[in-house]
Amino acid sequence: GEDVEQSLFLSVREGDSSVINCTYTDSSSTYLYWYKQEPGAGLQLLTYIFSNMDMKQDQRLTVLLNKKDKHLSLRIADTQTGDSAIYFCAESMVGQAGTALIFGKGTTLSVSS
Amino acid sequence: DAGVTQSPTHLIKTRGQQVTLRCSPKSGHDTVSWYQQALGQGPQFIFQYYEEEERQRGNFPDRFSGHQFPNYSSELNVNALLLGDSALYLCASSLARGSQPQHFGDGTRLSIL
C-alpha cells in the first residue's frame, strides 16, 4: 500500500541549512509535494516537483528527488526562526477520476537563535 | 484573491450528533478535497469532489458524506459522531486540469465530548 515516511524531528541553529528527508512507496506518483504547517493553521504549499525531475530550486528551498530510491528531500538554506513548523511530504495518488494526496506524519523543525 | 475558506473554525459536539462543515475554494478552482488530521498525524484523504460528484474516496466509513454545489463550494457531513472523529478537518481546492497542486484552508477543529 501507499506509505510516506519522514523523520519526526529536526533541530538546527539559525543561519544553518536544514535538510528534511522523506521516502515514498508509489513509483507511479506524478508529483511530490512539500507543505508547511504552523501551529493552529492549515497547510501552506511550499513547493512541488514532477517525478521526471531530479532537482528544483525556489529561493531558499531546494528539492532533490532520487526516483530510484524513492527518496525526496527538502533543503532550507539560511534557516530562520520563522521556519520553525511541521513540514509534510506528500505524494499524489491518481485514481480513476481524481487525485488524493498521501502524507507522511510530518517533521517538526525547531530553529534556535 | 481569496484563498480557501472554511467555517466554522471550531466546533464542539457530543457523541451521536451530526455535523456539517463548509468550504469555499480558492477563486478559479473547481475541485474540492477533504482531509482529516488527527493530533500528531499527517492529513488523511477523505474524498474529492468535481462537477458536483464524488470522484475519489479514501478509507472512511459511509458516516462521512459530502456535497459540492454549482459554485464549487462544498460541505462535509459526519453522522453518528464518535470520540475518534475529533480532529482538524482540512479542505483543499485545485484545478482539475493539468494536475495542479492542492491549496489548503486553515481547517475546522472538531471536538467530540
gemmi code that builds the backbone of each chain (N, CA, C; Angstrom):
import gemmi

chains = {
    "A": [
        ("GLY", (0.825, -1.209, 0.000), (0.000, 0.000, 0.000), (0.846, 1.240, 0.000)),
        ("GLU", (0.158, 2.374, -0.012), (0.907, 3.627, -0.043), (1.408, 3.949, 1.348)),
        ("ASP", (2.621, 4.470, 1.419), (3.169, 4.880, 2.692), (4.239, 5.916, 2.440)),
        ("VAL", (4.165, 7.009, 3.186), (5.169, 8.065, 3.106), (5.787, 8.181, 4.484)),
        ("GLU", (7.099, 8.116, 4.550), (7.766, 8.146, 5.854), (8.722, 9.317, 5.956)),
        ("GLN", (8.732, 9.943, 7.135), (9.622, 11.061, 7.408), (10.191, 10.896, 8.802)),
        ("SER", (11.392, 11.457, 9.021), (11.899, 11.543, 10.382), (11.021, 12.551, 11.129)),
        ("LEU", (10.865, 12.351, 12.448), (9.857, 13.119, 13.173), (10.340, 14.485, 13.647)),
        ("PHE", (11.657, 14.614, 13.838), (12.121, 15.843, 14.487), (13.481, 16.246, 13.933)),
        ("LEU", (13.691, 17.566, 13.784), (14.974, 18.114, 13.351), (15.207, 19.421, 14.084)),
        ("SER", (16.394, 19.576, 14.630), (16.730, 20.797, 15.352), (17.974, 21.418, 14.725)),
        ("VAL", (17.905, 22.712, 14.388), (19.034, 23.403, 13.771), (19.205, 24.771, 14.417)),
        ("ARG", (20.359, 25.368, 14.182), (20.601, 26.727, 14.657), (20.311, 27.718, 13.519)),
        ("GLU", (19.886, 28.896, 13.908), (19.568, 29.944, 12.932), (20.785, 30.198, 12.037)),
        ("GLY", (20.535, 30.295, 10.726), (21.610, 30.538, 9.777), (22.153, 29.262, 9.146)),
        ("ASP", (21.953, 28.113, 9.803), (22.394, 26.837, 9.230), (21.419, 26.406, 8.135)),
        ("SER", (21.811, 25.367, 7.395), (20.891, 24.734, 6.438), (20.144, 23.599, 7.126)),
        ("SER", (18.898, 23.402, 6.731), (18.086, 22.291, 7.239), (17.822, 21.339, 6.079)),
        ("VAL", (17.892, 20.053, 6.349), (17.540, 19.058, 5.331), (16.517, 18.105, 5.920)),
        ("ILE", (15.342, 18.078, 5.314), (14.259, 17.194, 5.766), (14.099, 16.104, 4.715)),
        ("ASN", (14.085, 14.863, 5.168), (14.048, 13.720, 4.261), (12.710, 12.991, 4.287)),
        ("CYS", (12.415, 12.326, 3.186), (11.135, 11.630, 3.025), (11.339, 10.450, 2.082)),
        ("THR", (10.695, 9.331, 2.389), (10.665, 8.222, 1.438), (9.207, 7.911, 1.115)),
        ("TYR", (8.968, 7.521, -0.119), (7.612, 7.206, -0.545), (7.631, 5.853, -1.235)),
        ("THR", (6.434, 5.311, -1.490), (6.407, 3.935, -1.975), (5.890, 3.788, -3.397)),
        ("ASP", (5.077, 4.734, -3.868), (4.420, 4.524, -5.150), (5.252, 5.116, -6.278)),
        ("SER", (5.859, 4.276, -7.062), (6.721, 4.753, -8.141), (5.926, 5.421, -9.260)),
        ("SER", (4.600, 5.267, -9.228), (3.806, 5.887, -10.289), (3.351, 7.294, -9.920)),
        ("SER", (3.733, 7.778, -8.725), (3.345, 9.140, -8.337), (3.848, 10.139, -9.362)),
        ("THR", (2.986, 11.053, -9.750), (3.374, 12.025, -10.764), (4.008, 13.260, -10.149)),
        ("TYR", (3.499, 13.703, -9.023), (4.037, 14.869, -8.340), (4.304, 14.538, -6.882)),
        ("LEU", (5.311, 15.205, -6.333), (5.630, 15.085, -4.912), (5.681, 16.494, -4.339)),
        ("TYR", (5.163, 16.647, -3.122), (4.923, 17.969, -2.559), (5.577, 18.129, -1.193)),
        ("TRP", (5.863, 19.385, -0.879), (6.229, 19.773, 0.478), (5.268, 20.852, 0.955)),
        ("TYR", (4.659, 20.594, 2.130), (3.767, 21.548, 2.769), (4.333, 21.911, 4.136)),
        ("LYS", (3.991, 23.130, 4.584), (4.405, 23.627, 5.904), (3.151, 23.899, 6.730)),
        ("GLN", (3.185, 23.498, 8.005), (2.055, 23.760, 8.888), (2.542, 24.433, 10.165)),
        ("GLU", (2.075, 25.642, 10.402), (2.389, 26.352, 11.645), (1.289, 26.070, 12.664)),
        ("PRO", (1.571, 26.276, 13.955), (0.581, 25.935, 14.995), (-0.766, 26.594, 14.745)),
        ("GLY", (-1.819, 25.776, 14.818), (-3.172, 26.298, 14.676), (-3.569, 26.684, 13.270)),
        ("ALA", (-2.755, 26.353, 12.297), (-3.035, 26.766, 10.915), (-3.192, 25.562, 9.999)),
        ("GLY", (-3.614, 25.834, 8.775), (-3.711, 24.793, 7.771), (-2.362, 24.551, 7.129)),
        ("LEU", (-2.373, 23.906, 5.973), (-1.140, 23.569, 5.276), (-0.841, 24.600, 4.192)),
        ("GLN", (0.403, 25.058, 4.187), (0.859, 26.010, 3.179), (1.720, 25.264, 2.166)),
        ("LEU", (1.352, 25.340, 0.892), (2.152, 24.704, -0.149), (3.481, 25.442, -0.293)),
        ("LEU", (4.596, 24.706, -0.115), (5.922, 25.317, -0.248), (6.459, 25.157, -1.664)),
        ("THR", (6.448, 23.934, -2.139), (6.982, 23.639, -3.455), (6.566, 22.231, -3.860)),
        ("TYR", (6.716, 21.916, -5.151), (6.418, 20.569, -5.606), (7.299, 20.263, -6.812)),
        ("ILE", (7.475, 18.976, -7.069), (8.377, 18.550, -8.126), (7.718, 17.447, -8.937)),
        ("PHE", (7.874, 17.522, -10.228), (7.343, 16.492, -11.109), (8.281, 15.294, -11.051)),
        ("SER", (7.748, 14.135, -11.173), (8.527, 12.912, -10.927), (9.635, 12.660, -11.951)),
        ("ASN", (9.635, 13.373, -13.070), (10.715, 13.161, -14.048), (11.848, 14.174, -13.866)),
        ("MET", (11.781, 14.965, -12.785), (12.827, 15.934, -12.472), (13.712, 15.396, -11.355)),
        ("ASP", (14.952, 15.877, -11.308), (15.876, 15.487, -10.239), (15.973, 16.550, -9.159)),
        ("MET", (15.786, 17.799, -9.558), (16.007, 18.895, -8.629), (15.127, 20.082, -9.015)),
        ("LYS", (14.720, 20.816, -7.993), (14.008, 22.071, -8.221), (14.445, 23.047, -7.155)),
        ("GLN", (14.770, 24.284, -7.581), (15.193, 25.300, -6.619), (14.230, 26.473, -6.670)),
        ("ASP", (13.876, 26.973, -5.495), (12.961, 28.104, -5.393), (13.420, 28.942, -4.216)),
        ("GLN", (14.173, 29.994, -4.493), (14.739, 30.892, -3.481), (15.532, 30.063, -2.455)),
        ("ARG", (15.148, 30.042, -1.177), (15.929, 29.316, -0.170), (15.659, 27.818, -0.166)),
        ("LEU", (14.693, 27.377, -0.950), (14.292, 25.972, -0.934), (14.886, 25.204, -2.113)),
        ("THR", (15.426, 24.017, -1.830), (15.909, 23.114, -2.876), (15.306, 21.744, -2.633)),
        ("VAL", (14.656, 21.196, -3.652), (14.087, 19.861, -3.562), (14.939, 18.931, -4.419)),
        ("LEU", (15.327, 17.800, -3.825), (16.058, 16.768, -4.561), (15.208, 15.501, -4.600)),
        ("LEU", (15.148, 14.882, -5.776), (14.371, 13.651, -5.941), (15.258, 12.555, -6.486)),
        ("ASN", (15.316, 11.438, -5.766), (16.008, 10.235, -6.222), (14.930, 9.199, -6.493)),
        ("LYS", (14.517, 9.100, -7.744), (13.388, 8.249, -8.073), (13.723, 6.767, -7.890)),
        ("LYS", (14.977, 6.413, -8.130), (15.384, 5.009, -7.986), (15.198, 4.538, -6.553)),
        ("ASP", (15.593, 5.398, -5.590), (15.472, 5.046, -4.167), (14.168, 5.535, -3.565)),
        ("LYS", (13.323, 6.193, -4.349), (12.057, 6.773, -3.867), (12.328, 7.668, -2.651)),
        ("HIS", (13.295, 8.569, -2.808), (13.719, 9.443, -1.726), (13.596, 10.895, -2.167)),
        ("LEU", (12.981, 11.690, -1.322), (12.751, 13.112, -1.572), (13.332, 13.895, -0.407)),
        ("SER", (13.986, 15.009, -0.701), (14.483, 15.840, 0.391), (14.168, 17.304, 0.123)),
        ("LEU", (14.067, 18.052, 1.222), (13.843, 19.493, 1.168), (14.972, 20.157, 1.937)),
        ("ARG", (15.732, 20.998, 1.254), (16.795, 21.744, 1.915), (16.361, 23.196, 2.039)),
        ("ILE", (16.462, 23.733, 3.257), (16.166, 25.133, 3.515), (17.482, 25.813, 3.838)),
        ("ALA", (17.899, 26.738, 2.981), (19.145, 27.457, 3.219), (18.907, 28.604, 4.198)),
        ("ASP", (19.954, 28.941, 4.983), (19.884, 30.080, 5.900), (18.595, 30.033, 6.733)),
        ("THR", (18.424, 28.955, 7.455), (17.182, 28.728, 8.208), (16.963, 29.817, 9.247)),
        ("GLN", (15.732, 30.305, 9.314), (15.349, 31.379, 10.236), (14.382, 30.840, 11.298)),
        ("THR", (14.236, 31.579, 12.401), (13.315, 31.136, 13.457), (11.887, 31.042, 12.917)),
        ("GLY", (11.550, 31.851, 11.942), (10.221, 31.777, 11.334), (9.981, 30.523, 10.530)),
        ("ASP", (11.040, 29.742, 10.288), (10.886, 28.474, 9.579), (10.456, 27.346, 10.513)),
        ("SER", (10.460, 27.611, 11.819), (10.020, 26.598, 12.785), (8.562, 26.234, 12.507)),
        ("ALA", (8.321, 24.959, 12.253), (6.982, 24.489, 11.873), (7.054, 22.978, 11.669)),
        ("ILE", (5.926, 22.404, 11.265), (5.899, 20.991, 10.860), (5.890, 20.948, 9.334)),
        ("TYR", (6.755, 20.114, 8.765), (6.876, 20.003, 7.315), (6.385, 18.622, 6.876)),
        ("PHE", (5.460, 18.633, 5.937), (4.881, 17.394, 5.434), (5.311, 17.143, 3.991)),
        ("CYS", (5.697, 15.923, 3.763), (5.950, 15.406, 2.425), (4.665, 14.710, 1.974)),
        ("ALA", (4.313, 14.826, 0.692), (3.110, 14.158, 0.191), (3.334, 13.679, -1.232)),
        ("GLU", (2.761, 12.515, -1.530), (2.791, 12.034, -2.903), (1.364, 12.034, -3.439)),
        ("SER", (1.238, 12.217, -4.761), (-0.081, 12.236, -5.372), (-0.433, 10.838, -5.847)),
        ("MET", (-1.635, 10.420, -5.519), (-2.154, 9.122, -5.950), (-3.295, 9.396, -6.918)),
        ("VAL", (-3.050, 9.134, -8.182), (-4.063, 9.418, -9.189), (-4.974, 8.210, -9.320)),
        ("GLY", (-6.261, 8.419, -9.006), (-7.237, 7.354, -9.125), (-7.928, 7.419, -10.465)),
        ("GLN", (-9.058, 6.736, -10.552), (-9.762, 6.680, -11.834), (-10.228, 8.055, -12.274)),
        ("ALA", (-10.643, 8.860, -11.310), (-11.214, 10.145, -11.698), (-10.729, 11.295, -10.832)),
        ("GLY", (-9.835, 11.035, -9.914), (-9.404, 12.116, -9.031), (-8.005, 11.873, -8.514)),
        ("THR", (-7.521, 12.805, -7.723), (-6.165, 12.722, -7.179), (-6.190, 12.946, -5.683)),
        ("ALA", (-5.679, 11.975, -4.930), (-5.562, 12.121, -3.484), (-4.111, 12.365, -3.138)),
        ("LEU", (-3.873, 13.124, -2.080), (-2.525, 13.295, -1.560), (-2.349, 12.343, -0.384)),
        ("ILE", (-1.209, 11.645, -0.375), (-0.858, 10.763, 0.727), (0.280, 11.433, 1.484)),
        ("PHE", (0.061, 11.702, 2.767), (1.002, 12.474, 3.558), (1.807, 11.594, 4.502)),
        ("GLY", (3.023, 12.033, 4.805), (3.769, 11.481, 5.914), (3.255, 12.059, 7.221)),
        ("LYS", (3.862, 11.648, 8.341), (3.416, 12.133, 9.649), (3.973, 13.510, 9.973)),
        ("GLY", (4.891, 13.998, 9.160), (5.422, 15.328, 9.361), (6.720, 15.335, 10.144)),
        ("THR", (7.566, 16.304, 9.819), (8.835, 16.530, 10.528), (8.751, 17.868, 11.225)),
        ("THR", (8.913, 17.864, 12.547), (8.905, 19.115, 13.300), (10.294, 19.731, 13.248)),
        ("LEU", (10.394, 20.909, 12.656), (11.650, 21.642, 12.573), (11.693, 22.691, 13.671)),
        ("SER", (12.727, 22.627, 14.503), (12.911, 23.598, 15.571), (14.181, 24.387, 15.281)),
        ("VAL", (14.064, 25.707, 15.200), (15.191, 26.572, 14.885), (15.507, 27.426, 16.108)),
        ("SER", (16.728, 27.310, 16.596), (17.129, 28.085, 17.765), (18.042, 29.226, 17.344)),
        ("SER", (17.936, 30.339, 18.072), (18.746, 31.530, 17.741), (20.059, 31.535, 18.520)),
    ],
    "B": [
        ("ASP", (-7.109, 38.223, -3.867), (-7.522, 36.879, -4.318), (-7.711, 36.004, -3.082)),
        ("ALA", (-8.972, 35.689, -2.742), (-9.240, 34.921, -1.538), (-8.743, 33.500, -1.720)),
        ("GLY", (-8.159, 32.982, -0.651), (-7.737, 31.595, -0.662), (-8.898, 30.709, -0.270)),
        ("VAL", (-8.588, 29.497, 0.173), (-9.600, 28.547, 0.612), (-10.117, 28.980, 1.982)),
        ("THR", (-11.430, 29.093, 2.120), (-12.000, 29.484, 3.407), (-12.890, 28.370, 3.941)),
        ("GLN", (-12.798, 28.151, 5.254), (-13.577, 27.101, 5.907), (-14.338, 27.675, 7.090)),
        ("SER", (-15.511, 27.106, 7.336), (-16.287, 27.527, 8.503), (-17.029, 26.327, 9.078)),
        ("PRO", (-17.241, 26.329, 10.410), (-16.662, 27.260, 11.371), (-15.196, 26.925, 11.642)),
        ("THR", (-14.521, 27.721, 12.443), (-13.116, 27.435, 12.779), (-13.030, 26.387, 13.874)),
        ("HIS", (-13.970, 26.449, 14.813), (-14.009, 25.466, 15.903), (-15.439, 24.999, 16.111)),
        ("LEU", (-15.579, 23.749, 16.593), (-16.902, 23.184, 16.805), (-16.799, 22.126, 17.891)),
        ("ILE", (-17.760, 22.146, 18.804), (-17.807, 21.113, 19.847), (-19.141, 20.383, 19.734)),
        ("LYS", (-19.068, 19.059, 19.647), (-20.278, 18.228, 19.536), (-20.184, 17.088, 20.548)),
        ("THR", (-21.293, 16.389, 20.731), (-21.288, 15.201, 21.578), (-21.481, 13.958, 20.722)),
        ("ARG", (-21.125, 12.824, 21.294), (-21.236, 11.551, 20.571), (-22.654, 11.339, 20.052)),
        ("GLY", (-22.772, 10.819, 18.848), (-24.065, 10.526, 18.265), (-24.661, 11.666, 17.457)),
        ("GLN", (-24.144, 12.875, 17.648), (-24.672, 14.008, 16.893), (-24.164, 13.992, 15.456)),
        ("GLN", (-24.670, 14.948, 14.693), (-24.277, 15.101, 13.294), (-23.660, 16.488, 13.130)),
        ("VAL", (-22.737, 16.618, 12.163), (-22.077, 17.900, 11.961), (-21.921, 18.174, 10.464)),
        ("THR", (-21.967, 19.458, 10.115), (-21.728, 19.894, 8.735), (-20.641, 20.954, 8.723)),
        ("LEU", (-19.610, 20.717, 7.947), (-18.505, 21.666, 7.789), (-18.552, 22.215, 6.370)),
        ("ARG", (-18.126, 23.472, 6.223), (-18.254, 24.142, 4.932), (-16.911, 24.637, 4.410)),
        ("CYS", (-16.828, 24.721, 3.078), (-15.585, 25.111, 2.422), (-15.890, 25.889, 1.146)),
        ("SER", (-15.187, 27.020, 0.991), (-15.234, 27.763, -0.274), (-13.867, 27.675, -0.918)),
        ("PRO", (-13.802, 27.211, -2.150), (-12.487, 27.016, -2.777), (-11.827, 28.334, -3.162)),
        ("LYS", (-10.554, 28.258, -3.432), (-9.793, 29.395, -3.952), (-10.417, 29.820, -5.283)),
        ("SER", (-10.422, 31.123, -5.524), (-11.003, 31.647, -6.749), (-10.410, 30.961, -7.980)),
        ("GLY", (-11.286, 30.485, -8.872), (-10.828, 29.834, -10.092), (-10.684, 28.325, -10.000)),
        ("HIS", (-10.744, 27.784, -8.790), (-10.616, 26.329, -8.612), (-11.970, 25.648, -8.727)),
        ("ASP", (-11.964, 24.406, -9.245), (-13.222, 23.698, -9.463), (-13.293, 22.358, -8.726)),
        ("THR", (-12.254, 21.990, -8.028), (-12.177, 20.678, -7.359), (-11.919, 20.885, -5.876)),
        ("VAL", (-12.665, 20.154, -5.054), (-12.512, 20.276, -3.608), (-12.229, 18.900, -3.009)),
        ("SER", (-11.235, 18.850, -2.138), (-10.892, 17.613, -1.422), (-10.990, 17.869, 0.073)),
        ("TRP", (-11.319, 16.830, 0.816), (-11.407, 16.915, 2.278), (-10.424, 15.937, 2.903)),
        ("TYR", (-9.798, 16.392, 3.994), (-8.833, 15.581, 4.724), (-9.123, 15.665, 6.216)),
        ("GLN", (-8.801, 14.586, 6.933), (-8.904, 14.562, 8.381), (-7.495, 14.484, 8.957)),
        ("GLN", (-7.172, 15.379, 9.891), (-5.852, 15.358, 10.514), (-6.005, 15.170, 12.021)),
        ("ALA", (-5.716, 13.972, 12.491), (-5.730, 13.707, 13.933), (-4.485, 14.328, 14.554)),
        ("LEU", (-4.528, 14.535, 15.854), (-3.426, 15.184, 16.564), (-2.122, 14.400, 16.388)),
        ("GLY", (-1.088, 15.077, 15.940), (0.216, 14.445, 15.788), (0.378, 13.593, 14.545)),
        ("GLN", (-0.609, 13.636, 13.649), (-0.572, 12.821, 12.435), (-0.592, 13.700, 11.190)),
        ("GLY", (-0.308, 13.088, 10.043), (-0.474, 13.784, 8.785), (-1.932, 13.713, 8.341)),
        ("PRO", (-2.348, 14.578, 7.445), (-3.730, 14.536, 6.945), (-4.025, 13.226, 6.224)),
        ("GLN", (-5.261, 12.736, 6.413), (-5.734, 11.526, 5.734), (-6.846, 11.921, 4.761)),
        ("PHE", (-6.763, 11.452, 3.529), (-7.717, 11.800, 2.479), (-9.076, 11.171, 2.753)),
        ("ILE", (-10.126, 12.017, 2.715), (-11.494, 11.513, 2.903), (-12.150, 11.295, 1.545)),
        ("PHE", (-12.319, 12.366, 0.785), (-12.866, 12.260, -0.572), (-12.603, 13.540, -1.352)),
        ("GLN", (-12.893, 13.462, -2.661), (-12.689, 14.582, -3.563), (-13.938, 14.764, -4.433)),
        ("TYR", (-14.327, 16.036, -4.634), (-15.497, 16.363, -5.434), (-15.111, 17.203, -6.645)),
        ("TYR", (-15.722, 16.872, -7.761), (-15.536, 17.621, -9.004), (-16.835, 17.510, -9.788)),
        ("GLU", (-17.276, 18.601, -10.361), (-18.542, 18.647, -11.104), (-19.688, 18.053, -10.269)),
        ("GLU", (-19.687, 18.409, -8.989), (-20.765, 18.061, -8.051), (-20.870, 16.564, -7.785)),
        ("GLU", (-19.816, 15.820, -8.132), (-19.835, 14.382, -7.879), (-18.604, 13.958, -7.090)),
        ("GLU", (-18.754, 12.931, -6.271), (-17.620, 12.362, -5.555), (-16.790, 11.561, -6.560)),
        ("ARG", (-15.523, 11.962, -6.731), (-14.676, 11.357, -7.753), (-13.743, 10.302, -7.205)),
        ("GLN", (-13.332, 10.479, -5.971), (-12.431, 9.518, -5.351), (-12.669, 9.549, -3.859)),
        ("ARG", (-12.517, 8.401, -3.225), (-12.808, 8.305, -1.799), (-11.697, 7.545, -1.106)),
        ("GLY", (-11.336, 8.000, 0.078), (-10.358, 7.301, 0.900), (-11.043, 6.266, 1.773)),
        ("ASN", (-10.306, 5.736, 2.741), (-10.803, 4.652, 3.576), (-11.577, 5.195, 4.779)),
        ("PHE", (-12.718, 5.794, 4.521), (-13.578, 6.345, 5.568), (-14.968, 5.735, 5.442)),
        ("PRO", (-15.642, 5.534, 6.589), (-16.978, 4.904, 6.537), (-18.019, 5.814, 5.902)),
        ("ASP", (-19.185, 5.217, 5.626), (-20.279, 5.953, 4.985), (-20.848, 7.062, 5.863)),
        ("ARG", (-20.492, 7.075, 7.150), (-20.920, 8.177, 8.017), (-20.389, 9.515, 7.501)),
        ("PHE", (-19.339, 9.443, 6.735), (-18.746, 10.644, 6.149), (-19.322, 10.805, 4.734)),
        ("SER", (-19.978, 11.932, 4.508), (-20.538, 12.196, 3.188), (-20.288, 13.656, 2.841)),
        ("GLY", (-20.474, 13.962, 1.576), (-20.197, 15.333, 1.159), (-21.107, 15.779, 0.049)),
        ("HIS", (-20.880, 17.023, -0.314), (-21.670, 17.607, -1.395), (-20.855, 18.743, -1.999)),
        ("GLN", (-20.999, 18.925, -3.297), (-20.415, 20.097, -3.942), (-21.525, 20.844, -4.660)),
        ("PHE", (-21.522, 22.153, -4.533), (-22.559, 22.997, -5.108), (-22.110, 23.552, -6.454)),
        ("PRO", (-23.073, 24.083, -7.244), (-22.709, 24.619, -8.576), (-21.643, 25.710, -8.518)),
        ("ASN", (-21.518, 26.430, -7.401), (-20.490, 27.468, -7.297), (-19.156, 26.889, -6.815)),
        ("TYR", (-19.038, 25.565, -6.789), (-17.829, 24.798, -6.425), (-17.591, 24.700, -4.924)),
        ("SER", (-18.361, 25.418, -4.087), (-18.204, 25.253, -2.651), (-18.641, 23.842, -2.251)),
        ("SER", (-18.289, 23.464, -1.031), (-18.508, 22.071, -0.638), (-18.866, 21.977, 0.837)),
        ("GLU", (-19.535, 20.916, 1.191), (-19.842, 20.587, 2.578), (-19.358, 19.172, 2.885)),
        ("LEU", (-18.908, 18.995, 4.116), (-18.586, 17.668, 4.636), (-19.568, 17.397, 5.770)),
        ("ASN", (-20.266, 16.277, 5.706), (-21.204, 15.873, 6.738), (-20.692, 14.612, 7.429)),
        ("VAL", (-20.777, 14.610, 8.750), (-20.422, 13.415, 9.505), (-21.584, 13.081, 10.424)),
        ("ASN", (-22.117, 11.864, 10.300), (-23.226, 11.403, 11.129), (-22.731, 10.530, 12.275)),
        ("ALA", (-23.591, 10.380, 13.300), (-23.313, 9.461, 14.414), (-21.882, 9.636, 14.909)),
        ("LEU", (-21.553, 10.847, 15.328), (-20.191, 11.184, 15.705), (-19.646, 10.278, 16.802)),
        ("LEU", (-18.381, 9.914, 16.646), (-17.640, 9.119, 17.617), (-16.531, 9.972, 18.215)),
        ("LEU", (-16.050, 9.569, 19.391), (-14.944, 10.300, 20.017), (-13.746, 10.381, 19.065)),
        ("GLY", (-13.530, 9.314, 18.305), (-12.395, 9.247, 17.386), (-12.508, 10.167, 16.186)),
        ("ASP", (-13.656, 10.831, 16.029), (-13.805, 11.792, 14.929), (-13.223, 13.153, 15.296)),
        ("SER", (-12.795, 13.311, 16.540), (-12.155, 14.560, 16.959), (-10.872, 14.752, 16.154)),
        ("ALA", (-10.790, 15.871, 15.444), (-9.651, 16.100, 14.555), (-9.765, 17.487, 13.944)),
        ("LEU", (-8.733, 17.842, 13.186), (-8.770, 19.045, 12.338), (-9.208, 18.587, 10.953)),
        ("TYR", (-10.263, 19.168, 10.434), (-10.747, 18.809, 9.102), (-10.313, 19.897, 8.122)),
        ("LEU", (-9.566, 19.464, 7.134), (-8.972, 20.384, 6.173), (-9.642, 20.232, 4.820)),
        ("CYS", (-9.909, 21.364, 4.208), (-10.430, 21.402, 2.853), (-9.303, 21.895, 1.949)),
        ("ALA", (-9.203, 21.307, 0.764), (-8.206, 21.747, -0.216), (-8.899, 21.925, -1.552)),
        ("SER", (-8.477, 22.923, -2.305), (-9.048, 23.107, -3.640), (-7.948, 23.100, -4.686)),
        ("SER", (-8.351, 22.798, -5.901), (-7.394, 22.714, -7.011), (-8.150, 22.834, -8.325)),
        ("LEU", (-7.386, 22.894, -9.403), (-7.957, 22.855, -10.744), (-7.861, 21.434, -11.265)),
        ("ALA", (-8.924, 20.934, -11.838), (-8.911, 19.557, -12.326), (-7.913, 19.376, -13.464)),
        ("ARG", (-7.768, 20.389, -14.306), (-6.898, 20.255, -15.476), (-5.440, 20.429, -15.092)),
        ("GLY", (-4.567, 19.594, -15.671), (-3.129, 19.821, -15.571), (-2.485, 19.441, -14.254)),
        ("SER", (-3.143, 18.577, -13.459), (-2.535, 18.117, -12.203), (-2.035, 19.281, -11.357)),
        ("GLN", (-2.864, 20.266, -11.175), (-2.490, 21.424, -10.380), (-2.438, 21.064, -8.889)),
        ("PRO", (-1.557, 21.722, -8.119), (-1.437, 21.389, -6.701), (-2.675, 21.796, -5.916)),
        ("GLN", (-2.859, 21.130, -4.779), (-3.975, 21.420, -3.889), (-3.562, 22.490, -2.876)),
        ("HIS", (-4.448, 23.463, -2.700), (-4.236, 24.548, -1.741), (-5.216, 24.363, -0.585)),
        ("PHE", (-4.696, 24.489, 0.634), (-5.484, 24.185, 1.821), (-6.005, 25.416, 2.542)),
        ("GLY", (-7.160, 25.229, 3.205), (-7.660, 26.217, 4.134), (-7.067, 25.992, 5.515)),
        ("ASP", (-7.497, 26.801, 6.480), (-6.970, 26.698, 7.843), (-7.649, 25.620, 8.674)),
        ("GLY", (-8.723, 25.031, 8.125), (-9.330, 23.897, 8.792), (-10.415, 24.245, 9.792)),
        ("THR", (-11.187, 23.222, 10.153), (-12.168, 23.299, 11.232), (-11.742, 22.310, 12.308)),
        ("ARG", (-11.574, 22.822, 13.523), (-11.195, 21.957, 14.642), (-12.475, 21.403, 15.260)),
        ("LEU", (-12.695, 20.094, 15.147), (-13.898, 19.435, 15.679), (-13.535, 18.655, 16.926)),
        ("SER", (-14.213, 18.961, 18.015), (-14.006, 18.238, 19.275), (-15.289, 17.509, 19.632)),
        ("ILE", (-15.163, 16.224, 19.952), (-16.312, 15.404, 20.323), (-16.214, 15.070, 21.811)),
        ("LEU", (-17.273, 15.403, 22.557), (-17.264, 15.145, 24.002), (-18.048, 13.877, 24.339)),
    ],
}
model = gemmi.Model(1)
for chain_id, residues in chains.items():
    chain = gemmi.Chain(chain_id)
    for i, (resn, *xyz) in enumerate(residues, 1):
        res = gemmi.Residue()
        res.name, res.seqid = resn, gemmi.SeqId(i, " ")
        for name, pos in zip(("N", "CA", "C"), xyz):
            atom = gemmi.Atom()
            atom.name, atom.element = name, gemmi.Element(name[0])
            atom.pos, atom.b_iso = gemmi.Position(*pos), 0.0
            res.add_atom(atom)
        chain.add_residue(res)
    model.add_chain(chain)
structure = gemmi.Structure()
structure.add_model(model)
structure.setup_entities()
